[in-house]
Amino acid sequence: MLVRGVRGATTVENNTRDEILTATRQLFALMIRLNGIEPEMAASAMFSVTTDLNAEFPALAARQLGWLEVPLLCTYEIDVTGSLKKCIRILINWNTEKSQHDIKHVYIKDAVRLRPDLCKLPPVDFGELEMWIGEQMKQYQK
């Protein structure tokens, strides 16, 4: 079994706790659902934000979805002139038999401009996604 990484990124419009957590939960949920990632198989996950986001730790979103024992880390993205602002990025490392080619990286909202070559996902039903997220959060808030 190999350790593989899956990348993802999204954006928010405002630097608020609610927007950061909602956007991160959506991105994280898409990444784990599209790739079939279970927390038991995850080695770690890293979350980075641009320097204009500081209202909440994005890793809290993973904890809210039940990733309670997986090592998580938050950091700032390098502030390069002209780079995408209000951006949240995630890198999940997990043990899998999947080939590098079979991994589905997820770039949504304005972050699609970061890797347009990897943005070949079917349209996202955010209503269904939010229902799934809600069910997961209820399960782990008990």
Secondary structure, DSSP 8 states (H G I E B T S, - for coil): -EEEEEEEEEE-SS--HHHHHHHHHHHHHHHHHHHT--GGGEEEEEEEE-TT--SS-THHHHHHTT--SS-EEEEE----TT--SSEEEEEEEEEES--GGG---EE-GGGGGT-GGG-------HHHHHHHHHHHHHHH--
